[in-house]
Amino acid sequence: MMRTVLHLVRALEVRPVLSPVAGISLRNFDGPQDIDGWLDIRRRAFCDEGLPIRDWTAQDFAMEMMSKPWWSPKHLWFAETALPDAQGARAIGAVALAMRRGERAVRDRTQAGMSERRGVPVVHWLMVVPQWRRRGVARWLLAALETACWDAGYRQVALETHAAWTAAVAFYRSMGYV
Ligand SMILES: CC(C)(COP(=O)(O)OP(=O)(O)OC[C@H]1O[C@@H](n2cnc3c(N)ncnc32)[C@H](O)[C@@H]1OP(=O)(O)O)[C@@H](O)C(=O)NCCC(=O)NCCS
């Protein structure tokens, strides 16, 4: 099994354009009641991706997300359908914005083109359940994250993914990550 980790990056040159998907809306994390929905998306999104990942509990979510210094409900987006599915779920995709500390952010607007030590924004846990793929949901989620980065003055977004996650690699490349 290919365990190569890919480090990808995109320079933002203009404010990203959001392209909404019919029948879907985006919203931010709204409290602990959203944790199960997020865990469910993670389970469904990664179960057939070649490189299996360990199932997370709500405690893992609290440790890996909510206790991190970068955490904010505004840094986690959900994509959801207007109507619930047979299990009552509406959330079908998600992405989080983490911050890698201690590196120089490139071309910071507030510093008139200078860099400063305030971390690099990182795409964290982008995922869409299989039934909703190839409809532009991830493109919209990622553009929402990139827009938030742009508006906060960041001009570069980074991420790590696995070479074995071929859909993700194709997706990120199509979004301009190199
Ligand atoms: C990667 C992932 C989030 C993409 O979600 P998605 O909603 O299907 O992506 P989009 O519909 O927005 O795709 C936008 C473009 O990306 C490219 N793309 C997306 N999936 C692709 C695939 N399987 N093969 C080739 N290109 C792909 C295409 O260019 C696509 O545009 P098109 O459909 O008009 O050709 C989804 O496949 C997923 O959840 N995978 C499992 C979880 C994962 O690996 N996450 C990343 C962890 S770092």
The ligand as a Gaussian input file, in Angstrom:
#p B3LYP/6-31G(d) Opt

LIG

0 1
 C      -11.642000      14.396000      -2.625000
 C      -13.135000      14.653000      -2.436000
 C      -13.344000      15.532000      -1.204000
 C      -13.685000      15.373000      -3.681000
 O      -15.048000      15.698000      -3.453000
 P      -16.098000      16.024000      -4.624000
 O      -17.222000      16.785000      -4.034000
 O      -16.420000      14.782000      -5.365000
 O      -15.233000      16.965000      -5.603000
 P      -15.836000      17.985000      -6.677000
 O      -17.101000      17.435000      -7.266000
 O      -15.913000      19.350000      -6.086000
 O      -14.681000      17.913000      -7.794000
 C      -14.125000      19.073000      -8.398000
 C      -13.126000      18.618000      -9.445000
 O      -12.072000      17.855000      -8.837000
 C      -11.656000      16.812000      -9.735000
 N      -11.985000      15.505000      -9.144000
 C      -12.739000      15.250000      -8.046000
 N      -12.794000      13.929000      -7.806000
 C      -12.084000      13.328000      -8.775000
 C      -11.793000      11.975000      -9.078000
 N      -12.269000      10.947000      -8.323000
 N      -11.026000      11.697000     -10.158000
 C      -10.554000      12.693000     -10.943000
 N      -10.808000      14.017000     -10.711000
 C      -11.559000      14.320000      -9.638000
 C      -12.443000      17.023000     -11.005000
 O      -11.697000      17.909000     -11.826000
 C      -13.691000      17.699000     -10.486000
 O      -14.366000      18.457000     -11.474000
 P      -15.388000      17.705000     -12.486000
 O      -16.271000      16.812000     -11.663000
 O      -16.130000      18.848000     -13.108000
 O      -14.523000      16.930000     -13.430000
 C      -13.907000      13.305000      -2.268000
 O      -13.567000      12.443000      -3.340000
 C      -13.634000      12.601000      -0.942000
 O      -14.302000      12.870000       0.047000
 N      -12.660000      11.661000      -0.929000
 C      -12.362000      10.881000       0.274000
 C      -11.804000      11.715000       1.384000
 C      -10.448000      12.309000       1.056000
 O       -9.586000      11.669000       0.464000
 N      -10.275000      13.568000       1.465000
 C       -9.037000      14.291000       1.325000
 C       -8.178000      14.027000       2.503000
 S       -6.740000      15.040000       2.472000

